[in-house]
Amino acid sequence: MTVNRLKPRQVNPIGSKAVNSPLKMLQDARAIRYYQRITDALVEQWNRGYRNYDELRLYLDGYLAALRHADAIEPYLLHRLEEDVVRFAHDSSNFAMPESEPDYY
């Protein structure tokens, strides 16, 4: 007779999903709001002409440093937020310029 030995599930501090879950989305409301603000700001910076990844990264680093200094969210959420925003910044489809329609006057 064989016995299956399963590892106990690790639960993250939020308590809703397992730590090793393939679905790793932000679930904290404040972290989601910061993600939306940062990504909107990165797109705005891109539209203003800051098209170098290093410039966008400097902006991101400053924003994250301010969140860290203010203890706005927990450190593990801040790390997760940084990973998600860096993933957003590396995806070129997020910065695609919409094609304008020609003027027919």
Backbone torsions as a table, in degrees:
resi	resn	phi	psi	omega
1	MET	NA	128.7	179.6
2	THR	-104.3	147.0	-179.5
3	VAL	-115.7	127.7	176.0
4	ASN	-77.7	125.9	177.7
5	ARG	-106.3	105.9	-179.6
6	LEU	-99.0	143.6	175.2
7	LYS	-74.4	141.4	176.7
8	PRO	-66.7	144.5	179.1
9	ARG	-71.9	134.9	174.2
10	GLN	-89.4	136.4	-179.1
11	VAL	-111.2	134.8	179.7
12	ASN	-74.3	167.7	-176.5
13	PRO	-60.8	-24.3	177.8
14	ILE	-72.3	-34.3	173.3
15	GLY	91.8	6.3	-175.0
16	SER	-100.5	-35.1	-178.0
17	LYS	-126.2	158.6	175.6
18	ALA	-71.4	151.8	-178.8
19	VAL	-62.9	-39.5	-177.3
20	ASN	-88.6	17.9	-179.7
21	SER	-66.5	140.6	179.0
22	PRO	-68.3	-22.3	178.8
23	LEU	-88.3	105.0	-176.1
24	LYS	-119.2	70.6	178.6
25	MET	-104.1	153.9	174.4
26	LEU	-65.2	136.5	-179.3
27	GLN	-124.8	-9.8	177.7
28	ASP	-81.4	131.5	-174.6
29	ALA	-60.6	-42.8	179.7
30	ARG	-66.3	-40.5	179.9
31	ALA	-64.4	-38.0	178.1
32	ILE	-65.2	-42.2	178.1
33	ARG	-63.0	-40.8	177.4
34	TYR	-65.8	-38.5	177.2
35	TYR	-60.0	-45.6	-179.8
36	GLN	-63.8	-42.4	179.2
37	ARG	-64.2	-45.0	-177.9
38	ILE	-66.2	-46.7	-177.9
39	THR	-66.6	-37.8	175.4
40	ASP	-62.6	-40.9	179.4
41	ALA	-67.0	-37.3	177.8
42	LEU	-65.0	-41.3	177.2
43	VAL	-65.1	-39.4	177.5
44	GLU	-63.6	-43.0	176.3
45	GLN	-60.6	-41.0	178.6
46	TRP	-61.4	-44.5	-179.5
47	ASN	-67.6	-25.1	176.7
48	ARG	-79.9	-8.6	176.4
49	GLY	113.6	0.4	177.6
50	TYR	-85.0	83.8	-171.9
51	ARG	-99.5	0.7	178.7
52	ASN	-86.6	132.6	-179.6
53	TYR	-60.0	-35.1	-179.6
54	ASP	-62.9	-36.6	177.8
55	GLU	-67.9	-41.5	177.6
56	LEU	-65.6	-37.2	179.7
57	ARG	-67.0	-37.9	176.1
58	LEU	-61.7	-42.2	177.7
59	TYR	-61.8	-46.1	179.4
60	LEU	-61.7	-44.3	179.9
61	ASP	-61.4	-39.5	177.9
62	GLY	-66.0	-40.9	179.5
63	TYR	-64.5	-45.3	179.9
64	LEU	-66.1	-37.1	177.6
65	ALA	-63.3	-38.6	177.9
66	ALA	-66.1	-41.5	177.2
67	LEU	-63.8	-40.0	179.6
68	ARG	-64.9	-44.1	-178.0
69	HIS	-66.1	-34.9	-177.8
70	ALA	-86.0	-3.8	-175.2
71	ASP	51.3	44.6	-175.9
72	ALA	-69.2	-38.3	177.6
73	ILE	-139.2	165.7	-178.6
74	GLU	-62.5	148.7	-177.7
75	PRO	-57.7	-38.4	-179.5
76	TYR	-68.7	-32.1	175.9
77	LEU	-71.8	-35.7	177.5
78	LEU	-64.5	-41.2	177.3
79	HIS	-63.7	-43.6	178.7
80	ARG	-63.9	-40.6	177.1
81	LEU	-60.8	-44.5	179.1
82	GLU	-61.5	-44.1	179.1
83	GLU	-60.1	-43.7	-178.0
84	ASP	-68.3	-39.5	-180.0
85	VAL	-69.7	-37.8	176.9
86	VAL	-64.4	-40.0	176.0
87	ARG	-61.7	-41.0	177.2
88	PHE	-61.7	-44.9	-176.8
89	ALA	-67.2	-30.0	179.8
90	HIS	-79.6	-14.9	-179.7
91	ASP	-86.7	109.3	-174.9
92	SER	-67.7	-20.5	-179.8
93	SER	-68.2	-19.1	177.7
94	ASN	-73.9	-17.1	-176.9
95	PHE	-115.8	19.5	-179.5
96	ALA	-69.2	134.8	179.1
97	MET	-82.3	127.7	177.8
98	PRO	-69.0	139.3	179.3
99	GLU	-76.4	129.3	-179.8
100	SER	-82.3	148.4	178.4
101	GLU	-80.9	141.5	-179.9
102	PRO	-67.2	146.7	177.9
103	ASP	-83.6	130.2	179.8
104	TYR	-113.7	65.4	179.9
105	TYR	-101.4	NA	NA
